[in-house]
């Protein structure tokens, strides 16, 4: 399905969810589509690295952008929409882990196994093996971080700025910088 068809399908579904016949609002439609184009891949990766399966991650992305559409249609606050999107995603993940559905999903450390497609195909075989070993150990290393360090690191890896992360987590910007740096230092140590 082409990007324009996906966008039209999404917008139709979003309008139906809001109660049927909602008049098109090109400003909101364009804003949601623009943010979707910019953030759907980082948001999808965020869901995956937080431990959701691929189908659940795709659903999470869709639900996040449906909520964004509703938020903007009711004239919700537009400051820091990137941070708002990741806050919604974080809440959805929390709810997913609390739900009974979560019982059927894999453990977080199993997610990273078998992901040879992430390895850099360049370099000699020894370098490739070392990269694969680091990738295999990464989920366990992420679990060894504190909850705040892991959240900050994953949000930063998803493209959020420190200010946006601070708003999502409710901490100071300087605290985010410190948490990200500690996470990087710990991961570097673990993955040596």
N, C-alpha and C positions, 0 to 999 in steps of 0.2 A: 504494500500500500504506500503510495507516495505521501510525502510530508504534508502537502496541502489537503489530501483526503483524510489523513489522520487528524489534522487540525479541525477540519469540518466535522468529523465524527465526534471528536472530543467536545467541541462547542455545542453540538446538538445534544449530546448526552448531559452536559453540564446544565444547559437550559432546562431540560426535562427534569433533572434532579431538583431544580429550584421551583418546581410546581407547574410545569407545562409550558404555557406560552409566555416566555420571557422575551421581550423585544431585544433584538441584537443591539449591542453597544460596542461600536467598533473600537473605542478607546480601551475598554476593558478587555475585549477579545484580543486586540493587538498586544496589550500589555501581558496577558496570560500566555499567549503564544510565544512572545519574545522571551519571557522568563523560562518557559518550557524548553525552548530551543537552547537556551544558555545553560540550564541547570538539570535537565533530565538525566544526563549521563552521570554527573557527580552525585546526584541524589540517589540514583540507582545503585551506584557503587557504595554509597554510605549505608544504604539498607543492607546490601550484601555483607559488608564488613562488620555490621552490627549483628550478623548471625541469621538473617532471614534467607530463605531459599529464593531462587530466581523468580518463581511465580509470585511469591509473597512480596518480593522487592518491587516487581513490576506493578502489582496492585497498590503497594504503598506509594509509589510515584504517582499513579493515577489518582488515588484518593487525596494526596497532598495538593495536586493541582486543581482538583474539583473543589477542595476547600478554599484554595486561593481564589478561584473564580467566584465562589459565593461571597467570600470576604470583600472582594473588590466591587461586586454588584451591589452590596448593601452599603457601599461607601466607607469601608473599613479603612483604618490607618494605613497609609502607603509608605511610611518611613521604614527603611530597611526591610524591604520585602524578601531579600535573599535570606536574611536572618530569620524572618517570620516563617519562611518555607521550611528551613531546617528545624525550627522549633516544632512545627507541626509534625514533621517526620520523626523527630525524637519522641514526641508524645504518642504517635502511632506505634512506634517500636515498643515503647513501654507498655502500651495497651496490648499489643500482640504477645508480649512475653507473659503478661498476666492471664491471657485468655486460655481456654481449654484447647484451642486449635494449636497452640504452641507445642503441645505434647507430641505432635507428629513430626516435628522438625528435627534437623540434625544439630548436634552440638557445634559450637562455634569453631572448635579446633578441627573439625572434619571439613569445614568449608574450604580451607586453604589447600587441603590435600588434593593432588591430582590436577593442579592448575599449571601444567607445563606450558600452556598457551601464554602465560604471563612472562615466561623467560625470554630474555633477549637472544635471538637466534645468532647474533654475531659473536665473535670471540672463539677461542679454542674450546675443545670439549671440557677441559678442566674448569675453565671459567663458567661454562654453562652448568656444570654439575654443582659448583659452589653457589651459583645464583639460585638454582632449584632448591638446594638445601636451605638457603636463607628464606626463600619463599615458603617452604614447608614449615619452618620454625616460626615464621612471622605471627600466625594466629595465636600461638602459645605465648609468644613474647608480648603481644597486645593484651592478652589476659593478665599478664603479670603487672601491667600498669595499674595505677589507681583508677577508679572510675572516672574522676575528673580529667586525669591525664589522657586516658583513652578517648574520652569524648572530645576534648580539645584537639588532640592529634587527628582524629578521624574527620572532624569538622574542618580543620585546616587543610587536610589532604583532599577534602571535597571542594575546596576553593573559597571557603569563607575567610573574610578578613578578621583580624583579632577583635576589632570593634563589634563585628557581627556575632562572633563566637561569644563575646562577653554578654551581649544581650540575650542570646539563646540560653546560656547557662546561668545568667544572673550573677556574674562575677565581674571584677574589675578587668580592664584591658591589660594592666600590668600583670595581674594574676594569670591571665590567659597566656601571655608571653612566657612567664615562668613555667607554667604547666606544660606548654608545648616543648620548651627547651628540655625540661626534665624527661619528658616522654622520649624525645629524640635521643638524649644521652643514654637512657635506659635501653632503648631499642638497639642503639649502636653497640652497646656493651653486650647485650644478649645475642646479637647476630654476628658477632666476631667469629 
